[in-house]
Amino acid sequence: MTQELDPIDRRLLELLQQHGRLSNVELAERLNLSATPVARRWKRLEEQGYIKGYTALVDQKRAGFAVTAYVSVRLRANEWRTAETFERAVKDLAQVMECSVVTGSCDYMLRVVARDLEDYERFLKHELAVIDAISTVDSTLVLNRIVSRTELPIWNTSQPASRAATAGAKKNPA
């Protein structure tokens, strides 16, 4: 059973999103708790599926992927077999960083990375466009990313507690 997040759980998730390599002891210090209850909370949050995993964030440009494109895909037929065919195929395309079913004028929205425009063109022609389920593809190239976040806004406006009023949790600078 998943229980509601209390202010300490929210602060713990916030800290883990910001600093995924903090030790249990460091988290306990920042939460103004002892290590044992923090470890129990952390484990519970993992078991309940709030924490899906741990990863390193790699700088896309430094890793050689200078191009980002948002790609709108419309399927040739609006039926489950066509959608399944597309979804199976797109899961195998390493340059597709995200794929979402959307509403509006297209069926899917992809976020694709490429080394350069030639690499992106090759991807479109030889990997994406060959998927039989696709009717049309429309690309929008990103010129400059203004905001890119990985952290969810755990302290949203619907929560009565403010960060400063977190029960027992002290805010330490990063």
C-alpha positions as CSV (number, residue, x, y, z in Angstrom):
1,M,0.0,0.0,0.0
2,T,1.3,3.5,-0.9
3,Q,0.9,6.0,1.9
4,E,0.7,9.8,1.5
5,L,4.0,11.7,1.5
6,D,4.6,13.8,4.6
7,P,6.8,16.9,4.5
8,I,9.9,14.8,5.5
9,D,9.3,12.3,2.7
10,R,8.9,15.3,0.2
11,R,12.2,16.9,1.5
12,L,13.9,13.5,1.2
13,L,12.8,13.1,-2.4
14,E,13.8,16.7,-3.1
15,L,17.3,16.1,-1.8
16,L,17.7,12.8,-3.7
17,Q,16.6,14.5,-6.9
18,Q,19.2,17.3,-6.4
19,H,22.0,15.2,-5.0
20,G,21.5,11.5,-5.9
21,R,24.9,10.5,-4.4
22,L,24.3,11.7,-0.9
23,S,24.9,9.1,1.7
24,N,22.2,8.1,4.3
25,V,24.2,9.9,7.0
26,E,24.4,13.1,4.9
27,L,20.7,12.9,4.2
28,A,20.0,12.4,7.9
29,E,22.0,15.5,8.7
30,R,20.1,17.6,6.2
31,L,16.8,16.3,7.4
32,N,17.8,16.8,11.1
33,L,17.0,13.1,11.8
34,S,19.1,10.1,12.8
35,A,20.2,7.7,10.0
36,T,18.0,4.8,10.9
37,P,14.6,6.5,10.3
38,V,16.0,8.1,7.1
39,A,17.1,4.7,5.8
40,R,13.6,3.3,6.6
41,R,11.9,6.2,4.7
42,W,14.3,5.9,1.8
43,K,13.6,2.1,1.5
44,R,9.8,2.6,1.8
45,L,9.9,5.3,-1.0
46,E,11.8,2.9,-3.2
47,E,9.4,0.0,-2.4
48,Q,6.3,2.1,-3.0
49,G,7.7,3.2,-6.4
50,Y,8.3,6.8,-5.7
51,I,12.0,6.3,-6.6
52,K,12.3,4.5,-9.9
53,G,16.1,4.2,-10.0
54,Y,19.4,6.2,-9.9
55,T,21.3,7.6,-12.8
56,A,24.0,10.0,-13.8
57,L,23.0,13.0,-15.9
58,V,25.4,13.3,-18.9
59,D,25.8,16.6,-20.7
60,Q,24.3,16.0,-24.2
61,K,26.5,18.4,-26.1
62,R,29.7,17.3,-24.4
63,A,28.8,13.7,-25.3
64,G,28.6,14.8,-28.9
65,F,24.9,15.1,-29.5
66,A,24.5,18.8,-30.6
67,V,21.0,18.4,-32.2
68,T,17.7,17.9,-30.4
69,A,14.5,17.5,-32.4
70,Y,10.9,17.2,-31.3
71,V,9.3,14.9,-33.8
72,S,5.5,14.7,-34.3
73,V,4.4,11.3,-35.7
74,R,1.0,10.5,-37.2
75,L,0.1,6.9,-37.7
76,R,-1.4,5.6,-41.0
77,A,-4.3,4.1,-39.1
78,N,-5.9,4.8,-35.7
79,E,-6.1,1.3,-34.4
80,W,-4.2,-0.8,-31.8
81,R,-2.2,-3.0,-34.1
82,T,-0.7,0.0,-35.9
83,A,0.1,1.6,-32.5
84,E,1.7,-1.6,-31.2
85,T,3.8,-1.9,-34.3
86,F,5.0,1.7,-34.0
87,E,5.7,1.5,-30.2
88,R,7.7,-1.8,-30.6
89,A,9.8,-0.3,-33.3
90,V,10.5,3.1,-31.7
91,K,11.6,1.4,-28.4
92,D,14.6,0.0,-30.4
93,L,15.7,3.4,-31.7
94,A,18.6,4.5,-29.4
95,Q,18.4,8.2,-30.5
96,V,14.8,8.5,-29.3
97,M,15.1,9.8,-25.7
98,E,11.4,10.1,-25.1
99,C,8.2,8.9,-26.8
100,S,4.8,10.0,-25.7
101,V,1.2,9.3,-26.9
102,V,-0.3,12.8,-27.3
103,T,-3.6,14.4,-28.3
104,G,-4.0,16.9,-31.1
105,S,-2.9,16.8,-34.7
106,C,-0.4,14.0,-34.2
107,D,-0.4,10.6,-32.4
108,Y,3.1,10.6,-30.8
109,M,5.7,13.1,-29.8
110,L,9.4,12.0,-29.8
111,R,12.4,13.8,-28.4
112,V,15.4,12.7,-30.6
113,V,19.1,13.5,-30.3
114,A,21.6,13.5,-33.1
115,R,25.3,14.3,-33.4
116,D,24.6,16.8,-36.2
117,L,22.1,17.6,-38.9
118,E,23.5,14.9,-41.2
119,D,23.1,12.3,-38.4
120,Y,19.5,13.5,-37.9
121,E,18.7,13.2,-41.6
122,R,20.1,9.7,-41.6
123,F,18.0,8.8,-38.6
124,L,14.9,10.2,-40.2
125,K,15.4,8.5,-43.6
126,H,16.8,5.1,-42.5
127,E,15.4,4.5,-39.0
128,L,12.2,6.4,-38.4
129,A,10.6,6.7,-41.8
130,V,11.0,3.0,-42.5
131,I,8.5,2.1,-39.8
132,D,5.5,0.9,-41.7
133,A,3.0,2.2,-39.2
134,I,3.9,5.9,-39.8
135,S,1.9,8.1,-42.1
136,T,3.6,11.5,-41.5
137,V,6.5,12.9,-39.6
138,D,7.1,16.6,-38.7
139,S,10.3,17.8,-37.1
140,T,11.0,20.8,-34.9
141,L,14.7,21.5,-34.3
142,V,15.7,23.0,-30.9
143,L,17.9,26.1,-31.4
144,N,18.6,26.7,-27.7
145,R,17.3,25.0,-24.5
146,I,16.2,27.7,-22.0
147,V,15.1,25.4,-19.2
148,S,15.8,21.7,-18.7
149,R,14.8,20.1,-15.4
150,T,15.0,16.6,-14.1
151,E,13.6,17.4,-10.7
152,L,9.8,17.1,-10.1
153,P,8.3,20.0,-8.2
154,I,7.7,17.9,-5.0
155,W,6.7,21.0,-3.1
156,N,3.7,21.9,-5.3
157,T,1.2,24.7,-4.6
158,S,-1.5,22.2,-3.5
159,Q,0.5,21.3,-0.4
160,P,-0.2,23.3,2.7
161,A,3.3,23.0,4.2
162,S,6.0,25.3,2.8
163,R,9.6,24.2,2.5
164,A,10.6,26.5,5.4
165,A,7.9,24.9,7.7
166,T,9.0,21.3,7.0
167,A,8.5,19.5,10.3
168,G,12.0,18.8,11.7
169,A,13.7,19.2,8.3
170,K,16.4,21.8,8.1
171,K,17.5,23.2,4.8
172,N,21.2,23.1,4.2
173,P,22.9,24.7,1.2
174,A,23.9,22.3,-1.5
